[in-house]
Amino acid sequence: QGVCVPISRVRVPVGEGSGEIGNRKTGGCWNEPSVASHLPAHRVIGRAKDCAGPALVILRDEAPPLPGLAEAAALSLSDPVRFRVGRTLIPPPMAA
C-alpha cells in the first residue's frame, strides 16, 4: 500500500546548505519550525541506504514557495506521490 502525499507538499532540497537539511531527534514525526530553521513543519526522507534518488522533504501542510526547496513536480512523480513504508518512507523510482 504505502502513504500518499499530494505532490504540492513534496519538495527537493536545492542550493547551498541543502545537504544540511535533516530530521531532528524529537517527539513525533514532524520537524517543527524553530529559530534555527526557516522551514515549516516537515520530514526529510530518502536518505536511507535503500533509497535511490534525491532526498525529499514532505511538508506537513501546504506552503508557498520556500527558499532552498524546489517543487517536486519536475521529478516526473505521480500526484499524489505514493511512498512505500519500510524502516522509513521510501520514495518511488524516478523517471530518468
Secondary structure, DSSP 8 states (H G I E B T S, - for coil): --EEE-GGGEEEE-STTGGG-----SSSSSB--BTTB---SEEEES-STT--S--EEEESS----BTTEEEGGGG---SSEEEEESSSEE------
